[in-house]
Amino acid sequence: MTLSSLISSVPKAELHLHIEGALEPSLMWSLAAKHNITLPYKNVAQIEAAYQFSNLQSFLDIYYAGASVLLDEDDFFALMWSYLCKCKEENIVHTEIMFDPQTHTERGIGYDIFMPGFLRAIDKARQQWGMSVKLILSFLRHLSEQEAFDTLEQAKPYYRYIDAVGLDSSEKGHPPVKFRRVFAQVRRLGFRIVAHAGEEGPADYIWQAIHTLGVDRIDHGVRCLEDPELVALLKKRQIPLTVCPLSNLKLKVINDMRQHSLFALMDKGLLVTVNSDDPTYFGGYLNRNFEALDAALGMNKNQLQALVINSFKASFLSEDEKTHWIKEVNRHFA
């Protein structure tokens, strides 16, 4: 089998995906029409053309504007179902999906609207395909810690559907330590913890996420290479990094995919995974990220196999489930 056919056919897990960042331009357009919302674009092609950013903040501005079309339960079902259908198409058998409650509650859209929509789509994918899905509630770090506390409290009726709590949005000026008290509460509640760190923010933000927040996993983390002591810790403790190559390129973390450090991170013994982040905004879903790495850096079958196995190792699946899927991956490559 060619590497391209292996990429598309092997069972995979995706661990760093923002559901609001999987809003297709066509769905944005149709939901705007449904709700009589006037977008600053004349057609779907103009929305696609608008997805050109100079930095993280300019992306976030468009991202939050796009979310304005999500108003009722069926909209959130459509958003989640669209992504899960893409998972089926790309042989993603397990996915851990981040959602941003504050993007919706700030607009007056409560948990009682978006959660039933999400859960209905997840249940349908589980029943139809046996797909495995976990949800990660994420705090917006440009807002206050008190607002994060409020968000956590509002989620209470849905705790049983949430597997982890994370921290996302603009890194600069919003270090993990800003949220130390709310994540202490998250820990007491028994949730797993993830946090975006070391993308736009410095390597020190990764240290803070580990020591102050007590993370199980680092989202992005590519700037760890600036600190050899941090690299040694990440290797020793096998703290996973959910790396997003096309996102790094689009948001100017790198200027050329040939500069990407993913294989350098692997060579240092780190537990690295490949993910799509906000796929409709950044130019591709999971398989496209693997293909972009191969096109720019060359990737052999052993590297692909290791990265796919890492996606299950780094997941929040049970040990038995991890063992099952790693055996399936190995059987596929054999």
FIPAKE-829384 format. One record per residue (C-alpha): residue number from 1; x, y, z. Coordinates in steps of 0.5 Angstrom, whole numbers, plus 500, padded with zeros to 3 digits. Each point is the difference from the previous one (the first is absolute). Layout:
<nodes>
> NUM, X, Y, Z
...
</nodes>
This chain:
<nodes>
> 1, 500, 500, 500
> 2, 502, 507, 499
> 3, 501, 505, 505
> 4, 494, 504, 498
> 5, 496, 494, 500
> 6, 502, 498, 507
> 7, 499, 507, 503
> 8, 493, 499, 497
> 9, 498, 493, 502
> 10, 504, 499, 507
> 11, 495, 501, 506
> 12, 502, 506, 504
> 13, 498, 505, 506
> 14, 500, 507, 500
> 15, 501, 504, 506
> 16, 501, 507, 499
> 17, 493, 503, 496
> 18, 496, 506, 501
> 19, 493, 498, 498
> 20, 499, 508, 499
> 21, 506, 500, 495
> 22, 497, 494, 496
> 23, 494, 505, 498
> 24, 500, 499, 492
> 25, 499, 506, 496
> 26, 494, 497, 497
> 27, 497, 498, 506
> 28, 501, 507, 503
> 29, 497, 503, 494
> 30, 494, 496, 500
> 31, 499, 501, 508
> 32, 500, 507, 499
> 33, 495, 500, 494
> 34, 496, 495, 505
> 35, 500, 506, 506
> 36, 500, 506, 495
> 37, 507, 502, 502
> 38, 503, 505, 496
> 39, 508, 498, 499
> 40, 505, 504, 497
> 41, 501, 496, 494
> 42, 496, 499, 494
> 43, 501, 493, 499
> 44, 503, 493, 502
> 45, 506, 502, 496
> 46, 501, 507, 504
> 47, 500, 496, 506
> 48, 505, 495, 498
> 49, 504, 506, 498
> 50, 500, 504, 506
> 51, 503, 494, 504
> 52, 507, 503, 499
> 53, 503, 502, 506
> 54, 507, 504, 503
> 55, 500, 497, 507
> 56, 496, 497, 505
> 57, 496, 506, 502
> 58, 498, 501, 493
> 59, 497, 493, 499
> 60, 496, 500, 507
> 61, 497, 506, 497
> 62, 497, 497, 494
> 63, 499, 493, 505
> 64, 495, 504, 505
> 65, 497, 503, 494
> 66, 498, 494, 497
> 67, 497, 497, 506
> 68, 495, 505, 500
> 69, 496, 496, 495
> 70, 499, 494, 505
> 71, 494, 502, 504
> 72, 495, 494, 501
> 73, 501, 492, 502
> 74, 500, 498, 493
> 75, 506, 505, 498
> 76, 504, 497, 505
> 77, 498, 493, 498
> 78, 502, 501, 493
> 79, 506, 503, 502
> 80, 502, 494, 504
> 81, 497, 495, 494
> 82, 504, 503, 495
> 83, 507, 499, 503
> 84, 498, 493, 502
> 85, 498, 498, 493
> 86, 507, 503, 498
> 87, 503, 495, 506
> 88, 497, 494, 497
> 89, 502, 502, 493
> 90, 507, 501, 502
> 91, 500, 494, 505
> 92, 501, 504, 506
> 93, 497, 494, 505
> 94, 501, 504, 506
> 95, 500, 508, 501
> 96, 500, 505, 506
> 97, 497, 506, 499
> 98, 501, 507, 503
> 99, 494, 505, 500
> 100, 500, 507, 503
> 101, 493, 501, 504
> 102, 502, 507, 501
> 103, 500, 502, 493
> 104, 492, 498, 500
> 105, 498, 502, 507
> 106, 503, 507, 499
> 107, 495, 500, 494
> 108, 494, 498, 505
> 109, 501, 493, 497
> 110, 500, 495, 506
> 111, 502, 493, 501
> 112, 493, 498, 500
> 113, 500, 501, 492
> 114, 507, 498, 498
> 115, 501, 494, 504
> 116, 494, 496, 498
> 117, 502, 502, 493
> 118, 507, 497, 501
> 119, 498, 494, 504
> 120, 495, 498, 494
> 121, 505, 500, 495
> 122, 505, 496, 504
> 123, 495, 495, 502
> 124, 498, 499, 493
> 125, 507, 499, 498
> 126, 501, 495, 505
> 127, 494, 496, 498
> 128, 501, 500, 493
> 129, 507, 499, 500
> 130, 503, 499, 507
> 131, 504, 506, 500
> 132, 503, 502, 506
> 133, 499, 507, 502
> 134, 502, 504, 507
> 135, 499, 508, 501
> 136, 505, 505, 503
> 137, 497, 506, 503
> 138, 505, 506, 498
> 139, 500, 507, 504
> 140, 502, 506, 496
> 141, 506, 502, 503
> 142, 499, 508, 497
> 143, 494, 500, 505
> 144, 501, 500, 508
> 145, 501, 494, 505
> 146, 494, 502, 503
> 147, 496, 499, 493
> 148, 503, 493, 500
> 149, 498, 498, 507
> 150, 493, 503, 497
> 151, 500, 495, 494
> 152, 502, 494, 504
> 153, 494, 501, 505
> 154, 495, 501, 494
> 155, 503, 493, 497
> 156, 498, 497, 506
> 157, 494, 496, 498
> 158, 504, 497, 494
> 159, 506, 498, 504
> 160, 499, 493, 498
> 161, 501, 501, 493
> 162, 506, 504, 501
> 163, 507, 496, 500
> 164, 505, 506, 501
> 165, 501, 508, 501
> 166, 505, 504, 495
> 167, 502, 507, 499
> 168, 500, 503, 493
> 169, 500, 507, 497
> 170, 505, 505, 499
> 171, 506, 498, 504
> 172, 504, 507, 500
> 173, 499, 503, 507
> 174, 496, 495, 503
> 175, 505, 495, 503
> 176, 497, 493, 503
> 177, 502, 503, 507
> 178, 494, 505, 499
> 179, 495, 494, 501
> 180, 503, 496, 505
> 181, 495, 500, 505
> 182, 494, 498, 495
> 183, 505, 494, 498
> 184, 501, 498, 507
> 185, 492, 500, 501
> 186, 500, 496, 493
> 187, 505, 495, 503
> 188, 496, 499, 506
> 189, 494, 498, 496
> 190, 504, 495, 497
> 191, 500, 502, 492
> 192, 506, 499, 496
> 193, 504, 507, 498
> 194, 503, 502, 494
> 195, 502, 507, 498
> 196, 503, 504, 494
> 197, 507, 502, 501
> 198, 506, 501, 496
> 199, 497, 502, 494
> 200, 500, 508, 500
> 201, 502, 500, 507
> 202, 507, 498, 503
> 203, 503, 494, 502
> 204, 499, 502, 507
> 205, 492, 500, 499
> 206, 501, 492, 499
> 207, 504, 500, 507
> 208, 494, 504, 503
> 209, 495, 495, 497
> 210, 504, 494, 503
> 211, 501, 503, 507
> 212, 495, 505, 501
> 213, 494, 496, 497
> 214, 502, 493, 500
> 215, 498, 499, 493
> 216, 500, 492, 497
> 217, 501, 503, 493
> 218, 503, 506, 497
> 219, 497, 503, 493
> 220, 505, 502, 495
> 221, 506, 501, 504
> 222, 505, 501, 495
> 223, 504, 505, 503
> 224, 502, 495, 505
> 225, 506, 499, 496
> 226, 503, 507, 502
> 227, 501, 497, 507
> 228, 504, 494, 501
> 229, 498, 498, 507
> 230, 493, 501, 498
> 231, 501, 495, 494
> 232, 503, 495, 505
> 233, 494, 501, 505
> 234, 495, 498, 494
> 235, 504, 494, 498
> 236, 501, 497, 507
> 237, 493, 501, 502
> 238, 497, 499, 493
> 239, 495, 506, 500
> 240, 497, 500, 493
> 241, 500, 506, 495
> 242, 494, 500, 496
> 243, 504, 504, 494
> 244, 496, 503, 494
> 245, 504, 501, 494
> 246, 496, 504, 495
> 247, 498, 504, 506
> 248, 507, 502, 502
> 249, 501, 502, 492
> 250, 494, 504, 500
> 251, 501, 504, 506
> 252, 507, 501, 499
> 253, 503, 496, 505
> 254, 504, 498, 494
> 255, 501, 503, 493
> 256, 501, 494, 496
> 257, 498, 492, 502
> 258, 507, 498, 499
> 259, 502, 504, 506
> 260, 495, 496, 504
> 261, 503, 497, 506
> 262, 495, 494, 501
> 263, 505, 494, 498
> 264, 506, 504, 504
> 265, 495, 499, 506
> 266, 499, 493, 499
> 267, 508, 499, 499
> 268, 500, 502, 507
> 269, 496, 495, 503
> 270, 494, 504, 501
> 271, 492, 498, 499
> 272, 498, 504, 494
> 273, 493, 499, 497
> 274, 498, 503, 493
> 275, 493, 504, 500
> 276, 496, 505, 496
> 277, 498, 506, 506
> 278, 495, 504, 496
> 279, 500, 496, 493
> 280, 495, 505, 496
> 281, 504, 506, 502
> 282, 507, 497, 499
> 283, 500, 496, 494
> 284, 499, 493, 501
> 285, 497, 494, 505
> 286, 505, 495, 503
> 287, 502, 496, 494
> 288, 502, 507, 496
> 289, 504, 501, 506
> 290, 504, 494, 499
> 291, 500, 501, 493
> 292, 503, 507, 501
> 293, 506, 497, 504
> 294, 501, 495, 495
> 295, 501, 505, 494
> 296, 504, 504, 504
> 297, 504, 496, 504
> 298, 500, 493, 498
> 299, 497, 495, 504
> 300, 501, 492, 500
> 301, 495, 495, 502
> 302, 504, 499, 507
> 303, 499, 507, 502
> 304, 492, 500, 498
> 305, 499, 494, 504
> 306, 503, 503, 506
> 307, 496, 506, 499
> 308, 494, 496, 499
> 309, 501, 496, 506
> 310, 502, 506, 504
> 311, 493, 503, 499
> 312, 497, 494, 504
> 313, 506, 500, 505
> 314, 498, 507, 502
> 315, 493, 500, 500
> 316, 495, 499, 506
> 317, 498, 493, 498
> 318, 500, 495, 505
> 319, 507, 495, 499
> 320, 496, 495, 497
> 321, 497, 504, 495
> 322, 507, 503, 498
> 323, 503, 493, 500
> 324, 494, 498, 495
> 325, 501, 506, 495
> 326, 508, 499, 501
> 327, 499, 493, 498
> 328, 496, 502, 494
> 329, 505, 505, 497
> 330, 505, 495, 501
> 331, 496, 495, 496
> 332, 499, 505, 495
> 333, 507, 502, 498
> 334, 502, 492, 501
</nodes>
